[in-house]
Amino acid sequence: MPLYEAVYERLEVGSSTRLLGLECGSGLALLMAASRGAAVTGVDARAPERLALARERLLPEAWGTRARAGTRLVDGGPADAGDAGAAGYNLVTAFEPIGCVAGDSEGLGESLAAATPLVGRGVPVVLVGWGPPERCATSSVLRVGAKLADPLRSTGSWRPALRDDLEEVAQRAGLRPDGSGRVACPFGYADVDNAVRGLLSTGLFDPAVAATDQAQVDKELREALHPHRRRDGTVWMPNVFRYLIARTG
């Protein structure tokens, strides 16, 4: 939430914003933009269950008329979200952070390539990356997913985020960097059970579940979370994320 809020504050997201959210997941970022009055469209073809949660969060009874106006969720890619003339998007967000596993920017590049033709010139596109492992406590937990998903390559599947990762992705997509920032974004949970559910909901552990089984992933996640459990039973993992604002040409 601190990450989304920092970006929305900097870009003055409000009632005049027509936002296209790439890989929107369970819709928290969309929900926060909608609460500021933005018309939001989210696309995600990866996990129907997370998109179903996004729909739940954005049900009409959940928010007032102003917040839910123009909300749309699409089970598909950017090409399914309508053209610029129909939608008039003036902000594109890709809040799925890169810098987690090697090659994780490839899917983002494909999404950006499909999304940028839908908007006009000079429209801001927000990209996000994990900070360096020493500043992201969650990195040790994410390594569990990499190890279980591909034990033979686990040492090479995790990599630290590099300073210019986001700029390189933007450049490949034909975008022009126009500012960046860092945001402290801790992951806090009421207890270990909540932490396991929350982390699994990100989709980052789906390959691990597919390669082993749910019980094994749950067990290893709980072990990895143990060092982050506080005396009162809560789980707290400080993280830093970096965001880049780039603009279409």
Secondary structure, 3 states (H helix, E strand, C coil): CHHHHHHHHHCCCCCCCEEEEECCCCCHHHHHHHHCCCEEEEECCCCHHHHHHHHHHCCHHHCCHHHHCCCEEECCCHHHHCCHHHHCCCEEEEEEEECCECCCHHHHHHHHHHHHHHCCCCCEEEEEEECCHHHCCCHHHHHHHHHHHCHHHHHHHECCCCCCHHHHHHHHCCCEEEEEEEEECCEEECCHHHHHHHHHCCCCCHHHHHHCCHHHHHHHHHHHHHHHECCCCCEEECCEEEEEEEECC
